[in-house]
Amino acid sequence: VQLLESGGDLVQPGGSLRLSCAASAFTLADYTIGWFHQAPVKEREGVSSIDPTDGRTYYADSVKGRFTISRDNAKKMVFLQMNSLKPQDTGVYYCAATRRGTLSFPPLNRRGYDYWGRGTQVTVSS
């Protein structure tokens, strides 16, 4: 299982970014995918996740209404559209995968995920 994030950048407050997570060496449709955010000197926290079977999505309260997760199983890609970005969104964003369905564990809990990418840096600053 390999995951590779991309799309991180420096953006002004109020701006937008789209992060991508490319999956390889496994069937994306079999896995729950989550996005996690790690701000400087803070723990990694769940941002959003998407169920592999019915596409059910989950969001942290801090990003509801601003971020949207989506997946394209055929292209083996998962996306995180980030709008109305705030300085507190700054940090490294990781995508992660697990074969657990989202009803079997807290889908924004990092301990439920087995495979991780290396992350992509997002900086929100004027």
RADASUL-V926772 format. One record per pair of residues at least 12 apart in sequence whose C-alpha atoms are under 6 Angstrom apart, sorted by sequence separation. I is the first residue (numbers start at 0). J is the second residue. D is the distance in whole Angstrom. If there is no record, write none. Layout:
I|J|D + I|J|D
This chain:
6|18|5 + 34|46|5 + 46|58|6 + 67|79|6 + 5|18|6 + 34|47|5 + 46|59|5 + 67|80|5 + 5|19|5 + 33|47|6 + 66|80|5 + 4|19|6 + 33|48|4 + 66|81|5 + 97|112|5 + 4|20|4 + 32|48|6 + 96|112|6 + 97|113|5 + 3|20|5 + 32|49|6 + 65|82|5 + 3|21|5 + 31|49|6 + 96|114|5 + 2|21|6 + 31|50|5 + 95|114|5 + 2|22|5 + 31|51|5 + 95|115|4 + 1|22|6 + 30|51|5 + 1|23|5 + 29|51|6 + 94|116|6 + 28|51|5 + 93|116|6 + 0|24|5 + 0|25|6 + 93|118|4 + 92|118|5 + 91|118|6 + 92|119|5 + 91|119|5 + 91|120|4 + 90|120|6 + 90|121|5 + 89|121|5 + 89|122|5 + 89|123|5 + 86|123|5 + 86|124|6 + 28|72|6 + 27|72|6 + 27|75|6 + 50|101|6 + 38|90|4 + 22|75|5 + 37|90|5 + 37|91|5 + 21|76|5 + 36|91|6 + 20|76|6 + 36|92|5 + 20|77|5 + 35|92|6 + 19|77|6 + 35|93|5 + 19|78|5 + 34|93|6 + 18|78|6 + 34|94|4 + 18|79|5 + 33|94|6 + 17|79|6 + 33|95|5 + 45|107|4 + 17|80|4 + 32|95|6 + 17|81|6 + 32|96|5 + 16|81|5 + 31|96|6 + 15|81|5 + 30|96|6 + 31|97|5 + 15|82|4 + 30|97|5 + 30|98|5 + 14|83|5 + 13|83|4 + 14|84|5 + 13|84|5 + 12|84|5 + 12|85|5 + 12|123|6 + 7|119|5 + 11|123|5 + 12|124|6 + 3|116|5 + 7|120|5 + 8|121|5 + 9|122|5 + 10|123|5 + 11|124|5 + 2|116|5 + 4|118|6 + 5|119|6 + 7|121|5 + 9|123|6 + 11|125|5 + 4|119|6
